[in-house]
Amino acid sequence: MRAEIVLPDGRSRCARCSKWAVDRQVDVGAVVRTVRPLLHSYGIRLPNQVRVELVEPGILRAGTGEGFVGETVVEQRRLRGVSGVQSIKVVSGMPATRFGHVVAHEMGHGWLTRCPGDRSLTTEEGICELIGSWWLRHRGGRLAAYYLEQMWQNPDPVYGDGYRSVCRKLGSLSPGEVVRRVETTGRL
Ligand SMILES: [Zn+2]
């Protein structure tokens, strides 16, 4: 039997996940330092530096009932109409593997502000899920494999369909090739 730990908000977590969970703001840096260089190596850069902020569960888009775990707020700057990233918020209490996946996904939104073109929500989320999958593959291990399978099976019409559609179109390309294509054409 696995040892379960019950969190203050009622969620439970196995002891193994708890050991590597991101519960406090001071835990954030260690994971971000493994995500950011990987994305940089593929050519993914945000338009500006932004701190990944840890927030309590239930705060992000509260009331939508969707249980969002990450959020990126983009600002349209007045000067030259250039977009910037105002904030990246990720929910606390997740295992480091899942936390890194969400950070990679949200950094994808930040990077896409630099890419031209009008993309549908499904395409945008599909690209960000693909970026999250690159980090999970890099991370490796059983938990990463579990999240990869969950993404692939996700019945959600935006996140699940978007990811599968992007994989079908870009699956044969390397991450660097995907990044160059989206940056230059804005499309898949
Ligand atoms: Zn997203």
Boltz pocket constraint, residues with backbone or C-beta under 6 A from the ligand:
constraints:
  - pocket:
      binder: B
      contacts: [[A, 105], [A, 109], [A, 124], [A, 125], [A, 128]]
      max_distance: 6.0
